[in-house]
Structure formats: C-alpha cells, structure tokens
Amino acid sequence: MVKTNGAVDLGTAPRLWEMLSQRLHGSGTKVILNLSELEFFGTTGMRVLERAHLLAEETHTLLFVFPGECRSARRLLDLRDNEDLHVL
C-alpha cells in the first residue's frame, strides 16, 4: 500500500511518482494508493495516476485508488472516465 498525506501538487507529485513507480516495479500483483489522509489532490496528481496506470498495465499489476474523504481527489476522479482506474 502507498499512503499519502498533506497535499499532492506540483511540488510533491514527483515524490508520489517515485513511490508508485517503485511499488509497481516490485514483485506484487496489487498496489493500493490510499489518498484518504490528503488535504489536497491537484491535477498534477491525476497525471501521476494516469502515468502509474500505464506502468501498472506494463507490469501486470492491479492499481487501486482509495480517495477516502479527500474531496479534491474524489472530485477529480469523478470528472475523469474511470473505466480504466480501479477506484475503491
């Protein structure tokens, strides 16, 4: 599981990508991204999710996203066509 807190924005998105990339290249078949403790999830975070989704497909790993009560994450996920994202 990859758990985040604080904010995912232009300044912190590279760290989120680094964590997801490591996990998706690891020896697992499932990765859960827990956004429930975030105060803010920006569009840069969505770009990281889209990139992570592509990597998950390449590595045959299931990527699940749990937005929890993070309203900004829920809003962006709702605006996106989530057919290819596994949102919990």
Secondary structure, 3 states (H helix, E strand, C coil): CEEEEEEECCCCHHHHHHHHHHHHHCCCCEEEEEEEEEEEECHHHHHHHHHHHHHHHHCCCEEEEECCCCHHHHHHHHHCCHHHCEEC
